[in-house]
Structures are given as C-alpha cells and as structure tokens.
Amino acid sequence: MSKRGLGRGLEALIPMEKSSEENVTEINIKQIVANKKQPRRDFDENKLDELAESMKQHGVLQPIILRKKGSNYEIVAGERRWRAAKKAGLEKIPAVVKEFSDADVMEIALIENLQREDLNPLEEAEAYKTLMSDFGLTQEELSKRLGKSRSLIANTVRLLNLDAEIQKLVSEDKLTAGHARALLSIQNKKERLSLANRISNENLSVRQTEEIVKKNLKNKDRGKLKKLKEINPVIMDIAEKLQRTLGTKVKLKGNEKRGKIEIEFYSSDELERILETIME
C-alpha cells in the first residue's frame, strides 16, 4: 500500500505539547484492554518479538494513548507497543490518558494504522464501513477527515462485496485492492473466482487483469447484442457502434424516439479516457 496524505494526522486529534512530560503516567499493563473495534486484525508475531527485545534493552520510547473505561483503560493508539510490552514481561507502560468519544477512538485507530501502512485493504474497508454505519459519518465527511478521495473510500468499501475466497486472497497479499476492484465487474461467481486464482498463480498485473475483464465483458456483450438485434436492429446497431468507439460496455434502453444510454467504467483512469473520447 502506498503512502497517502491524511488530512487530520494524529497530532490534530491528540494535541500533546512537547514539553508536557508531566502528562505521561505509568499504567499497569494488566489494567489495559484492547479496543474491540481496532481496524487491524493481524499482528506480525516476529515483529512483535523484535520490538519486545528492543523494549527490554531501551524501554518504551513512546507512550501509548488511553482512555478510562470503567476500572480499566482502553487503548486509543499504541496497541502494537502494548502487545510487545507484554511479551517483554513489562509490568507498566508509559501512557497518556485522555477523554475521547467512541467515534474519535475509531478514527484515531484508523489513522494510526494507515500512517504506519499496517492495514490490508479489507481491514481498511471494514474500518470505513464501521465509521459510517456505527457513527453516522458519510463518505464525504470521511473524505474530509481522513484526507482521502470519496471515490477511493467508496471503492474500498465495495471490496466487502467480494466472495470469501477472494477476500482471503486479498488478506494474504496474493491480490491487491486494484485486482479486487477489477474483479467486481464480473457478475458470474465461478468466473470471478477462476480469474482471481489465475491472477494469484500467474502473478498478473492490475492492468493485465483489467484487460482480461474488459475482453470478457465485450465477448458477452457481443452475444447479447446479436440476440437483441433481431428485436430492435436500429437501437442495437447504435449500441454496438458506441461500444466500439468508447471501448466499454454500453446499454441502450428504449426506442428511436425516447430512451437512455448507460456507459460503464471500471476505474478512474477509464472514466477519464471515456470522457476525453466523448469530448473529442
């Protein structure tokens, strides 16, 4: 996952004066609980072991962020450090305790992981979905708060519509988010899964995948157009010409006097290409 700018960094959400070391306190590790809605599900045990060894020698260099939760403390940011500290056998860990709403906790956890590039695309999608469904944030609001485009958020959430087998390939880094988005255009489940396995086995690029998907859709459309031409040859001939010109799936509904045209695209680049073709 490539780094992308975030509109509100952790510094904006967790204002901490550099000189205010008195805000840092030692908290018993047994009193700390993980955030159940933490976007990150998988923690690399080898990396945790390495961090634990470092903590044994140098201590915890950066305090974690907590909020009071009953008689305990819930992690807002720093779960990885907390897990490593437990592995290192530490009894206490430096922390800053502040008040945060549930929505703030979720947003901070998401931003922390995105800045560290620790989330896979599906974990990121689940986090966006939770912020929208549980806390009522719209895609537009998320876009502004996280510094990401609305279309990227929408396309990421769409990955949750994929079959479980394909989601597993994404989680295992055998498919990228770009591969997965291209696969969403294939309606047939068997064909979709077959192509997903082919991508993984042959190490196909996203561009190669998009070309295969496009060719697949064109072949199916030719078959449909051939049948529909018998019903309304004039309309179907127009649709076929549009598809050849635009290089994508086109649907015409209605007759020569009244109807509508639907033009499909499968990426922002393809949309830009189609618009340029129409404008020319």
VENPENOR-V412088 format. One line per field, one symbol per residue. ss: DSSP state (@ for helix, = for strand, . for the rest). phi: phi as a letter, one per 30 degrees, with the letter a starting at -180 (. if undefined). burial: + if it has 9 or more other ideal C-beta (glycine too) atoms within 8 Angstrom, else -. Layout:
ss=???
phi=???
burial=???
This chain:
ss=.........@@@@.......@@@=====@@@==...........@@@@@@@@@@@@@@.....======..======.@@@@@@@@@....======....@@@@@@@@@@@@@@@....@@@@@@@@@@@@@.....@@@@@@@@...@@@@@@@@@@@@..@@@@@@@@.....@@@@@@@.....@@@@@@@@@@@@@@...@@@@@@@@@@@@@@@@@@@@@@@@...@@@@@@@@@@@@@@...=====....=====....@@@@@@@@@@@@.
phi=.ddbdcecdddddbdbddccddddbdcdeddcbdddceddcccddddddddddddddciddbddcbbdbidcbcdcbjddddddddddidcbbdaccbcbdedddddddddeddddhccdedddddddddddddciddddddeddcicdddddddddddddddeddedddddidbcddeddddddddddddddddeddeddchddddddddddddeddddddddddddeddbddddddddddddddiadbccbjbdcalbccccbbaddddddddddddd
burial=-----+-+-+--++------------+-+--+-++-++++--+----++-+++-+----+--+++++-----++++++++++++++++-+--++++++-+--+++++++++++++---++++++++++++++-++-+-+--++-++++-+--++++++++-+---++-+++---+++-++++++++----+++-++++++---+-+--++-+++-+++--+---+--++-----++++++-++--+++++-+------+---++-++--++-++--+---
